[in-house]
Amino acid sequence: MSDRRAAEYKEAAREQEESQHRTFVNLLAGAAVLMLAIAAIWLLGFLDEKRKILACIEAGRRDCLQRFDPAAAPPS
């Protein structure tokens, strides 16, 4: 009977270890998805800004960089 208890204990310990490993892997996957979402949001904002600048340039304006990026304005 003690061999059976030892086997049950080992099985329970193995299941707990696997559960902890799955939890860790799920947390890593969640962090990776969150990082990808943040990168996608930043990329969409960046591309939108560049699209606005390009539309401004195509319209023949000369102050496009100052309009969308005040830091790029020449010093007064």
C-alpha angles and dihedrals in degrees: 000000000000091000089056092050091048090051091049090049091050091048092050091048091049092050091050091050091049090049091052090048092050090049091051092048091048091052091051091049090049091051090050092050090048091051091049091050092051091048091049092051091049091047093050091051092048093049092047091053091049090048090054092049092048092049089050092051092047088053088060099249119147100199097062097122093049091048095054101027113033090184089065093060115115114255114267 
